[in-house]
Amino acid sequence: MGKKIIRFGLSARDIDRAMRELEQYKQDIIRKTDLLRERVAERLAELSRDGFAGAVVDDLLKGGQRTAQVDVSIDQRDNITLVIARGEDAVWVEFGAGVHYNGSAGTSPHPKGSELGFTIGGYGKGMGKKDVWGFYEDGKLRLTHGAPATMPMYNAVKTVCDEIAEIAREVFQ
């Protein structure tokens, strides 16, 4: 997009023209800023979807692994665009569950886990402090090691931070 230079004389007609040109430039900046926000959200959603796809949410001792059911969507609200991961499995995939894959109880392999209160073994009755724990599903006892912290949202943000200059260049060219 580059630097915009508006030249004008001191006549009323030249000043009016310069003001119109400035307004057009302002509208162009607003449009391109909206486009940048949209492109960033699309890239975040794409990377997050890829990260959630096939992520293990339960490593069952019998019955194999259960993969996450997470829907990633984009929600536009005025000047704010949100990338949302919906589904009860989203938190387990992002922050992990259980010490088997994620280190000692009370810690978090996720860089924001402790800050946000998502520590290993800190949820519910603290069963994730054990290497193996159980839960009932459809009347059957399921034993699990939990889930590794895959961090699809966090990793998507890191990747987009690395790509943001290129995305902005494409939008504002």
N, CA, C and O of each residue as an XYZ file, in Angstrom:
692
protein
N       0.833     -1.180      0.000
C       0.000      0.000      0.000
C       0.872      1.236      0.000
O       0.576      2.204     -0.701
N       1.920      1.219      0.760
C       2.881      2.320      0.719
C       2.370      3.612      1.317
O       1.232      3.712      1.777
N       3.235      4.578      1.295
C       2.913      5.889      1.830
C       2.065      6.657      0.822
O       2.334      6.637     -0.380
N       1.045      7.328      1.327
C       0.141      8.108      0.472
C       0.477      9.588      0.642
O       0.491     10.107      1.758
N       0.744     10.247     -0.458
C       1.019     11.684     -0.444
C      -0.134     12.390     -1.139
O      -0.487     12.068     -2.274
N      -0.705     13.339     -0.452
C      -1.797     14.131     -1.014
C      -1.279     15.558     -1.167
O      -0.942     16.220     -0.186
N      -1.222     16.016     -2.411
C      -0.762     17.386     -2.687
C      -1.966     18.236     -3.086
O      -2.858     17.786     -3.806
N      -1.966     19.455     -2.605
C      -3.080     20.336     -2.941
C      -2.680     21.795     -2.757
O      -1.759     22.135     -2.015
N      -3.397     22.612     -3.448
C      -3.216     24.060     -3.323
C      -4.082     24.591     -2.196
O      -4.703     23.828     -1.456
N      -4.112     25.886     -2.080
C      -4.860     26.498     -0.994
C      -6.242     26.991     -1.401
O      -6.899     27.690     -0.630
N      -6.687     26.639     -2.592
C      -8.030     27.034     -3.010
C      -9.057     26.111     -2.340
O      -8.728     24.998     -1.928
N     -10.280     26.579     -2.239
C     -11.357     25.799     -1.633
C     -11.564     24.496     -2.400
O     -11.789     23.449     -1.793
N     -11.491     24.553     -3.742
C     -11.677     23.363     -4.571
C     -10.569     22.329     -4.309
O     -10.856     21.138     -4.191
N      -9.314     22.774     -4.218
C      -8.199     21.858     -3.951
C      -8.304     21.242     -2.551
O      -8.022     20.058     -2.366
N      -8.702     22.035     -1.591
C      -8.846     21.522     -0.220
C      -9.979     20.491     -0.168
O      -9.836     19.455      0.481
N     -11.099     20.762     -0.843
C     -12.211     19.796     -0.897
C     -11.756     18.488     -1.550
O     -12.087     17.405     -1.067
N     -11.003     18.587     -2.638
C     -10.501     17.392     -3.331
C      -9.570     16.606     -2.411
O      -9.651     15.379     -2.351
N      -8.694     17.298     -1.699
C      -7.757     16.641     -0.789
C      -8.508     15.938      0.338
O      -8.138     14.838      0.748
N      -9.559     16.577      0.834
C     -10.362     15.968      1.895
C     -11.065     14.705      1.395
O     -11.141     13.714      2.122
N     -11.580     14.729      0.165
C     -12.205     13.543     -0.429
C     -11.168     12.429     -0.613
O     -11.443     11.262     -0.334
N     -10.003     12.795     -1.075
C      -8.922     11.821     -1.279
C      -8.499     11.203      0.055
O      -8.254     10.000      0.140
N      -8.417     12.025      1.076
C      -8.063     11.531      2.411
C      -9.146     10.586      2.946
O      -8.828      9.564      3.555
N     -10.395     10.915      2.727
C     -11.509     10.048      3.164
C     -11.450      8.708      2.430
O     -11.672      7.660      3.036
N     -11.154      8.737      1.129
C     -11.019      7.489      0.369
C      -9.876      6.641      0.920
O     -10.001      5.423      1.045
N      -8.772      7.286      1.246
C      -7.623      6.583      1.807
C      -7.987      5.958      3.156
O      -7.624      4.815      3.435
N      -8.696      6.702      3.976
C      -9.151      6.199      5.279
C     -10.019      4.960      5.085
O      -9.826      3.959      5.775
N     -10.970      5.013      4.158
C     -11.856      3.877      3.903
C     -11.070      2.669      3.391
O     -11.390      1.530      3.729
N     -10.059      2.915      2.586
C      -9.206      1.843      2.078
C      -8.442      1.174      3.230
O      -8.323     -0.051      3.276
N      -7.935      1.980      4.144
C      -7.221      1.434      5.318
C      -8.177      0.589      6.159
O      -7.814     -0.504      6.594
N      -9.385      1.078      6.390
C     -10.376      0.330      7.173
C     -10.704     -0.992      6.486
O     -10.749     -2.036      7.137
N     -10.933     -0.954      5.177
C     -11.251     -2.171      4.423
C     -10.107     -3.179      4.502
O     -10.339     -4.371      4.704
N      -8.883     -2.703      4.345
C      -7.735     -3.612      4.370
C      -7.458     -4.131      5.779
O      -6.994     -5.260      5.934
N      -7.728     -3.341      6.791
C      -7.575     -3.805      8.170
C      -8.589     -4.923      8.462
O      -8.257     -5.920      9.103
N      -9.822     -4.740      7.984
C     -10.834     -5.789      8.125
C     -10.404     -7.056      7.394
O     -10.575     -8.163      7.904
N      -9.847     -6.888      6.204
C      -9.369     -8.034      5.431
C      -8.217     -8.732      6.150
O      -8.151     -9.962      6.167
N      -7.322     -7.967      6.735
C      -6.213     -8.560      7.495
C      -6.748     -9.378      8.660
O      -6.308    -10.507      8.881
N      -7.688     -8.822      9.400
C      -8.277     -9.544     10.535
C      -8.933    -10.845     10.053
O      -8.804    -11.886     10.698
N      -9.632    -10.779      8.922
C     -10.280    -11.958      8.352
C      -9.253    -13.015      7.938
O      -9.420    -14.198      8.232
N      -8.204    -12.585      7.261
C      -7.159    -13.523      6.806
C      -6.439    -14.186      7.984
O      -6.151    -15.383      7.946
N      -6.153    -13.409      9.025
C      -5.499    -13.970     10.218
C      -6.422    -14.993     10.873
O      -5.970    -16.073     11.252
N      -7.698    -14.672     11.011
C      -8.657    -15.596     11.623
C      -8.780    -16.883     10.799
O      -8.828    -17.978     11.359
N      -8.830    -16.747      9.475
C      -8.922    -17.928      8.612
C      -7.705    -18.830      8.782
O      -7.833    -20.054      8.834
N      -6.531    -18.224      8.867
C      -5.305    -19.019      9.035
C      -5.268    -19.683     10.410
O      -4.886    -20.848     10.527
N      -5.664    -18.946     11.452
C      -5.731    -19.529     12.795
C      -6.705    -20.703     12.827
O      -6.399    -21.750     13.398
N      -7.875    -20.531     12.217
C      -8.873    -21.598     12.202
C      -8.358    -22.821     11.445
O      -8.533    -23.954     11.893
N      -7.730    -22.589     10.311
C      -7.191    -23.695      9.508
C      -6.158    -24.495     10.311
O      -6.231    -25.722     10.379
N      -5.212    -23.799     10.907
C      -4.168    -24.475     11.687
C      -4.750    -25.175     12.908
O      -4.315    -26.273     13.257
N      -5.721    -24.557     13.558
C      -6.355    -25.165     14.733
C      -7.119    -26.426     14.347
O      -7.025    -27.445     15.031
N      -7.872    -26.360     13.257
C      -8.605    -27.548     12.782
C      -7.634    -28.697     12.521
O      -7.879    -29.835     12.922
N      -6.535    -28.384     11.846
C      -5.525    -29.412     11.561
C      -4.978    -29.995     12.863
O      -4.753    -31.202     12.952
N      -4.763    -29.152     13.870
C      -4.237    -29.617     15.150
C      -5.209    -30.483     15.934
O      -4.798    -31.442     16.587
N      -6.495    -30.153     15.875
C      -7.501    -30.945     16.590
C      -7.815    -32.245     15.864
O      -8.191    -33.231     16.498
N      -7.666    -32.257     14.545
C      -8.002    -33.447     13.755
C      -7.137    -34.629     14.189
O      -5.910    -34.578     14.100
N      -7.772    -35.661     14.645
C      -7.059    -36.878     15.033
C      -6.346    -36.807     16.367
O      -5.660    -37.757     16.743
N      -6.486    -35.701     17.099
C      -5.823    -35.581     18.406
C      -6.437    -36.569     19.389
O      -7.654    -36.754     19.408
N      -5.616    -37.192     20.189
C      -6.056    -38.169     21.184
C      -6.619    -37.432     22.392
O      -5.992    -36.523     22.935
N      -7.827    -37.847     22.803
C      -8.428    -37.239     23.986
C      -8.500    -38.251     25.126
O      -8.595    -37.860     26.289
N      -8.456    -39.524     24.818
C      -8.377    -40.583     25.832
C      -7.518    -41.707     25.285
O      -7.793    -42.243     24.211
N      -6.482    -42.061     26.024
C      -5.673    -43.221     25.688
C      -6.158    -44.354     26.589
O      -5.643    -44.553     27.689
N      -7.152    -45.090     26.107
C      -7.783    -46.130     26.904
C      -6.897    -47.365     26.968
O      -6.286    -47.750     25.972
N      -6.831    -47.983     28.143
C      -6.037    -49.187     28.289
C      -6.602    -50.340     27.479
O      -5.851    -51.165     26.958
N      -7.918    -50.399     27.372
C      -8.587    -51.396     26.525
C      -9.515    -50.618     25.601
O     -10.299    -49.791     26.067
N      -9.439    -50.863     24.340
C     -10.332    -50.173     23.418
C      -9.644    -49.098     22.602
O     -10.297    -48.388     21.838
N      -8.339    -48.968     22.750
C      -7.584    -48.039     21.917
C      -7.697    -46.593     22.353
O      -7.883    -46.286     23.530
N      -7.583    -45.735     21.395
C      -7.612    -44.303     21.671
C      -8.896    -43.691     21.147
O      -9.432    -44.104     20.119
N      -9.374    -42.702     21.875
C     -10.537    -41.950     21.417
C     -10.030    -40.595     20.947
O      -9.288    -39.917     21.658
N     -10.437    -40.211     19.746
C      -9.967    -38.933     19.200
C     -10.971    -37.818     19.480
O     -12.151    -38.068     19.726
N     -10.485    -36.613     19.436
C     -11.261    -35.434     19.803
C     -12.360    -35.126     18.806
O     -12.212    -35.323     17.600
N     -13.456    -34.641     19.338
C     -14.564    -34.124     18.537
C     -14.642    -32.630     18.835
O     -15.269    -32.216     19.810
N     -14.002    -31.829     17.990
C     -13.932    -30.382     18.207
C     -14.269    -29.684     16.904
O     -13.779    -30.057     15.838
N     -15.115    -28.664     17.002
C     -15.473    -27.850     15.849
C     -14.811    -26.481     16.019
O     -14.995    -25.825     17.044
N     -14.056    -26.059     15.035
C     -13.413    -24.746     15.065
C     -14.159    -23.828     14.107
O     -14.367    -24.161     12.940
N     -14.557    -22.672     14.616
C     -15.310    -21.733     13.791
C     -14.796    -20.308     13.993
O     -14.036    -20.022     14.918
N     -15.236    -19.431     13.097
C     -14.872    -18.008     13.163
C     -16.149    -17.231     13.433
O     -17.170    -17.445     12.779
N     -16.085    -16.331     14.398
C     -17.229    -15.507     14.761
C     -16.832    -14.039     14.652
O     -15.901    -13.593     15.323
N     -17.533    -13.295     13.814
C     -17.241    -11.868     13.604
C     -18.221    -11.036     14.426
O     -19.434    -11.229     14.351
N     -17.680    -10.115     15.206
C     -18.498     -9.217     16.029
C     -17.934     -7.809     15.918
O     -16.923     -7.487     16.542
N     -18.579     -6.987     15.137
C     -18.119     -5.614     14.915
C     -16.645     -5.613     14.520
O     -16.291     -6.147     13.469
N     -15.783     -5.026     15.341
C     -14.353     -4.942     15.037
C     -13.549     -6.083     15.655
O     -12.321     -6.017     15.721
N     -14.237     -7.123     16.105
C     -13.569     -8.246     16.760
C     -13.874     -9.522     15.985
O     -15.020     -9.770     15.608
N     -12.865    -10.312     15.756
C     -13.043    -11.614     15.126
C     -12.483    -12.662     16.072
O     -11.332    -12.584     16.501
N     -13.317    -13.645     16.389
C     -12.927    -14.706     17.317
C     -12.758    -16.017     16.563
O     -13.518    -16.318     15.643
N     -11.763    -16.787     16.958
C     -11.623    -18.156     16.486
C     -11.967    -19.020     17.696
O     -11.310    -18.940     18.734
N     -13.002    -19.842     17.554
C     -13.556    -20.575     18.686
C     -13.441    -22.070     18.447
O     -13.787    -22.571     17.377
N     -12.945    -22.781     19.466
C     -12.926    -24.242     19.448
C     -14.068    -24.710     20.349
O     -14.059    -24.463     21.555
N     -15.047    -25.385     19.756
C     -16.219    -25.859     20.502
C     -16.170    -27.376     20.620
O     -15.821    -28.088     19.679
N     -16.530    -27.840     21.801
C     -16.594    -29.279     22.043
C     -15.953    -29.586     23.373
O     -14.983    -28.945     23.776
N     -16.507    -30.579     24.055
C     -15.996    -30.895     25.391
C     -14.561    -31.416     25.362
O     -13.875    -31.396     26.384
N     -14.111    -31.874     24.219
C     -12.745    -32.395     24.115
C     -11.695    -31.301     23.924
O     -10.505    -31.555     24.116
N     -12.104    -30.114     23.558
C     -11.153    -29.050     23.209
C     -10.170    -28.760     24.333
O      -8.971    -28.632     24.084
N     -10.649    -28.655     25.550
C      -9.769    -28.308     26.673
C      -8.747    -29.414     26.950
O      -7.602    -29.129     27.302
N      -9.163    -30.688     26.788
C      -8.239    -31.803     27.057
C      -7.135    -31.858     26.000
O      -5.975    -32.129     26.312
N      -7.510    -31.599     24.755
C      -6.509    -31.615     23.685
C      -5.551    -30.436     23.840
O      -4.342    -30.592     23.670
N      -6.079    -29.276     24.156
C      -5.235    -28.077     24.291
C      -4.283    -28.178     25.478
O      -3.091    -27.902     25.342
N      -4.807    -28.575     26.650
C      -4.005    -28.524     27.880
C      -3.547    -29.887     28.385
O      -2.703    -29.955     29.279
N      -4.082    -30.969     27.835
C      -3.704    -32.306     28.262
C      -4.434    -32.735     29.513
O      -5.051    -31.924     30.203
N      -4.353    -34.036     29.796
C      -4.968    -34.606     30.994
C      -4.104    -35.762     31.473
O      -3.776    -36.658     30.696
N      -3.738    -35.745     32.734
C      -3.010    -36.855     33.327
C      -1.500    -36.722     33.254
O      -0.940    -36.109     32.345
N      -0.859    -37.328     34.262
C       0.596    -37.244     34.377
C       1.321    -38.156     33.393
O       2.498    -37.942     33.100
N       0.627    -39.169     32.883
C       1.281    -40.134     31.992
C       1.980    -39.456     30.821
O       3.092    -39.837     30.457
N       1.333    -38.454     30.228
C       1.892    -37.768     29.067
C       2.403    -36.360     29.355
O       3.142    -35.793     28.550
N       2.022    -35.802     30.480
C       2.168    -34.356     30.639
C       3.041    -33.886     31.792
O       3.009    -32.701     32.125
N       3.802    -34.746     32.399
C       4.651    -34.303     33.499
C       3.953    -34.402     34.840
O       2.872    -34.980     34.948
N       4.560    -33.850     35.834
C       4.086    -34.034     37.199
C       2.824    -33.233     37.493
O       2.544    -32.207     36.873
N       2.080    -33.743     38.463
C       0.837    -33.095     38.890
C       1.130    -31.676     39.367
O       2.164    -31.411     39.981
N       0.209    -30.780     39.075
C       0.349    -29.390     39.490
C       1.102    -28.525     38.500
O       1.166    -27.306     38.659
N       1.678    -29.151     37.473
C       2.386    -28.396     36.429
C       1.535    -28.410     35.161
O       0.434    -28.960     35.155
N       2.035    -27.817     34.110
C       1.348    -27.858     32.829
C       2.377    -27.807     31.712
O       3.285    -26.977     31.746
N       2.247    -28.692     30.713
C       3.146    -28.623     29.565
C       2.799    -27.451     28.637
O       3.593    -27.079     27.773
N       1.621    -26.883     28.824
C       1.149    -25.761     28.008
C       1.715    -24.468     28.588
O       1.593    -24.237     29.791
N       2.328    -23.621     27.767
C       2.925    -22.379     28.268
C       1.959    -21.466     29.026
O       2.394    -20.679     29.867
N       0.673    -21.556     28.746
C      -0.325    -20.730     29.445
C      -1.140    -21.538     30.458
O      -2.016    -20.982     31.121
N      -0.867    -22.828     30.588
C      -1.675    -23.707     31.437
C      -1.754    -23.284     32.891
O      -2.850    -23.146     33.436
N      -0.625    -23.078     33.520
C      -0.629    -22.690     34.936
C      -1.284    -21.331     35.127
O      -2.075    -21.140     36.051
N      -0.957    -20.399     34.261
C      -1.519    -19.047     34.330
C      -3.047    -19.065     34.242
O      -3.720    -18.271     34.899
N      -3.592    -19.979     33.425
C      -5.039    -20.061     33.222
C      -5.713    -21.047     34.171
O      -6.933    -21.206     34.136
N      -4.927    -21.710     35.016
C      -5.496    -22.655     35.979
C      -5.706    -24.057     35.449
O      -6.432    -24.843     36.058
N      -5.088    -24.389     34.326
C      -5.210    -25.725     33.754
C      -3.941    -26.524     34.043
O      -3.070    -26.667     33.184
N      -3.856    -27.039     35.265
C      -2.689    -27.829     35.650
C      -3.054    -29.310     35.665
O      -4.218    -29.674     35.833
N      -2.067    -30.136     35.490
C      -2.269    -31.580     35.449
C      -2.720    -32.059     36.826
O      -2.089    -31.772     37.844
N      -3.834    -32.801     36.829
C      -4.406    -33.301     38.079
C      -5.232    -32.276     38.826
O      -5.721    -32.566     39.918
N      -5.403    -31.093     38.276
C      -6.121    -30.030     38.964
C      -7.613    -29.996     38.700
O      -8.326    -29.204     39.316
N      -8.106    -30.841     37.793
C      -9.527    -30.808     37.428
C     -10.307    -31.840     38.248
O      -9.808    -32.929     38.532
N     -11.506    -31.490     38.614
C     -12.422    -32.429     39.270
C     -11.842    -33.024     40.533
O     -11.408    -32.305     41.433
N     -11.838    -34.347     40.594
C     -11.369    -35.061     41.789
C      -9.870    -35.301     41.776
O      -9.355    -36.011     42.640
N      -9.166    -34.730     40.823
C      -7.713    -34.857     40.780
C      -7.217    -36.201     40.302
O      -6.089    -36.590     40.605
N      -8.051    -36.929     39.549
C      -7.664    -38.267     39.096
C      -6.456    -38.236     38.159
O      -5.715    -39.216     38.075
N      -6.254    -37.133     37.463
C      -5.140    -37.017     36.533
C      -3.777    -37.028     37.214
O      -2.748    -37.048     36.539
N      -3.763    -37.015     38.545
C      -2.500    -37.124     39.288
C      -1.981    -38.562     39.260
O      -0.822    -38.816     39.588
N      -2.849    -39.503     38.865
C      -2.479    -40.920     38.785
C      -2.088    -41.255     37.344
O      -2.535    -40.597     36.404
N      -1.264    -42.267     37.181
C      -0.860    -42.691     35.841
C      -2.053    -43.274     35.073
O      -2.171    -43.095     33.861
N      -2.924    -43.966     35.790
C      -4.124    -44.560     35.200
C      -5.298    -44.217     36.108
O      -5.185    -44.286     37.332
N      -6.408    -43.853     35.513
C      -7.631    -43.637     36.291
C      -8.810    -44.068     35.449
O      -8.678    -44.330     34.253
N      -9.963    -44.139     36.085
C     -11.130    -44.635     35.375
C     -12.308    -43.690     35.425
O     -12.396    -42.794     36.264
N     -13.210    -43.929     34.487
C     -14.479    -43.213     34.442
C     -15.503    -44.157     33.811
O     -15.153    -45.100     33.100
N     -16.756    -43.879     34.089
C     -17.823    -44.697     33.513
C     -18.385    -44.029     32.268
O     -18.660    -42.830     32.240
N     -18.543    -44.859     31.236
C     -19.131    -44.403     29.985
C     -20.053    -45.507     29.491
O     -19.620    -46.642     29.292
N     -21.303    -45.181     29.297
C     -22.308    -46.160     28.865
C     -22.355    -47.366     29.808
O     -22.532    -48.498     29.358
N     -22.197    -47.128     31.107
C     -22.263    -48.192     32.105
C     -21.020    -49.044     32.214
O     -20.990    -49.991     33.000
N     -19.996    -48.732     31.447
C     -18.755    -49.528     31.478
C     -17.629    -48.691     32.072
O     -17.530    -47.489     31.824
N     -16.789    -49.342     32.854
C     -15.614    -48.671     33.408
C     -14.551    -48.571     32.319
O     -14.171    -49.576     31.719
N     -14.083    -47.371     32.074
C     -13.013    -47.137     31.096
C     -11.778    -46.676     31.858
O     -11.844    -45.738     32.652
N     -10.671    -47.327     31.618
C      -9.406    -46.937     32.238
C      -8.582    -46.174     31.204
O      -8.509    -46.569     30.040
N      -7.969    -45.089     31.639
C      -7.268    -44.222     30.694
C      -5.950    -43.711     31.261
O      -5.765    -43.632     32.475
N      -5.053    -43.371     30.368
C      -3.828    -42.643     30.704
C      -4.039    -41.146     30.532
O      -3.155    -40.355     30.861
N      -5.195    -40.750     30.024
C      -5.446    -39.333     29.771
C      -5.097    -38.961     28.348
O      -5.229    -39.770     27.429
N      -4.653    -37.740     28.175
C      -4.370    -37.231     26.840
C      -3.153    -36.313     26.863
O      -2.986    -35.523     27.792
N      -2.309    -36.416     25.848
C      -1.183    -35.478     25.758
C      -1.671    -34.072     25.398
O      -2.644    -33.921     24.658
N      -1.013    -33.073     25.908
C      -1.335    -31.683     25.550
C      -0.835    -31.437     24.131
O       0.369    -31.314     23.903
N      -1.754    -31.366     23.186
C      -1.399    -31.166     21.786
C      -1.277    -29.681     21.446
O      -0.517    -29.308     20.553
N      -2.016    -28.843     22.148
C      -1.961    -27.378     22.049
C      -2.233    -26.824     20.645
O      -1.474    -25.978     20.171
N      -3.292    -27.277     19.972
C      -3.527    -26.778     18.611
C      -3.770    -25.271     18.529
O      -3.308    -24.629     17.586
N      -4.474    -24.704     19.481
C      -4.743    -23.257     19.434
C      -3.462    -22.470     19.705
O      -3.155    -21.515     18.992
N      -2.726    -22.863     20.719
C      -1.483    -22.168     21.063
C      -0.494    -22.247     19.896
O       0.115    -21.245     19.520
N      -0.345    -23.435     19.334
C       0.588    -23.601     18.215
C       0.137    -22.825     16.977
O       0.971    -22.320     16.225
N      -1.171    -22.728     16.762
C      -1.684    -21.933     15.634
C      -1.316    -20.463     15.822
O      -0.903    -19.798     14.872
N      -1.465    -19.960     17.035
C      -1.113    -18.562     17.313
C       0.385    -18.336     17.085
O       0.775    -17.334     16.486
N       1.217    -19.255     17.557
C       2.664    -19.117     17.343
C       2.996    -19.069     15.853
O       3.793    -18.236     15.419
N       2.393    -19.952     15.079
C       2.659    -19.997     13.642
C       2.204    -18.707     12.966
O       2.935    -18.145     12.150
N       1.006    -18.234     13.296
C       0.494    -17.013     12.675
C       1.339    -15.809     13.083
O       1.524    -14.892     12.283
N       1.848    -15.793     14.297
C       2.762    -14.708     14.697
C       3.995    -14.690     13.800
O       4.497    -13.621     13.451
N       4.481    -15.862     13.428
C       5.629    -15.938     12.519
C       5.258    -15.510     11.093
O       6.110    -15.022     10.351
N       4.000    -15.692     10.715
C       3.549    -15.405      9.351
C       2.900    -14.032      9.190
O       2.612    -13.624      8.065
N       2.664    -13.317     10.278
C       1.843    -12.102     10.233
C       2.398    -11.036      9.290
O       1.628    -10.375      8.593
N       3.705    -10.860      9.256
C       4.275     -9.840      8.378
C       3.971    -10.157      6.912
O       3.645     -9.258      6.136
N       4.078    -11.415      6.539
C       3.795    -11.807      5.153
C       2.308    -11.642      4.827
O       1.960    -11.174      3.743
N       1.442    -12.021      5.752
C      -0.002    -11.855      5.541
C      -0.327    -10.369      5.370
O      -1.089     -9.997      4.477
N       0.250     -9.526      6.221
C       0.002     -8.083      6.143
C       0.514     -7.518      4.822
O      -0.146     -6.679      4.209
N       1.689     -7.973      4.380
C       2.227     -7.507      3.095
C       1.267     -7.846      1.941
O       1.030     -7.021      1.058
N       0.728     -9.055      1.962
C      -0.206     -9.471      0.907
C      -1.463     -8.616      0.923
O      -1.970     -8.247     -0.135
N      -1.971     -8.297      2.104
C      -3.206     -7.530      2.217
C      -2.989     -6.065      1.852
O      -3.815     -5.473      1.156
N      -1.896     -5.477      2.311
C      -1.690     -4.037      2.156
C      -0.873     -3.653      0.924
O      -0.536     -2.480      0.759
N      -0.547     -4.606      0.059
C       0.252     -4.314     -1.135
C      -0.411     -3.302     -2.044
O       0.142     -2.955     -3.089
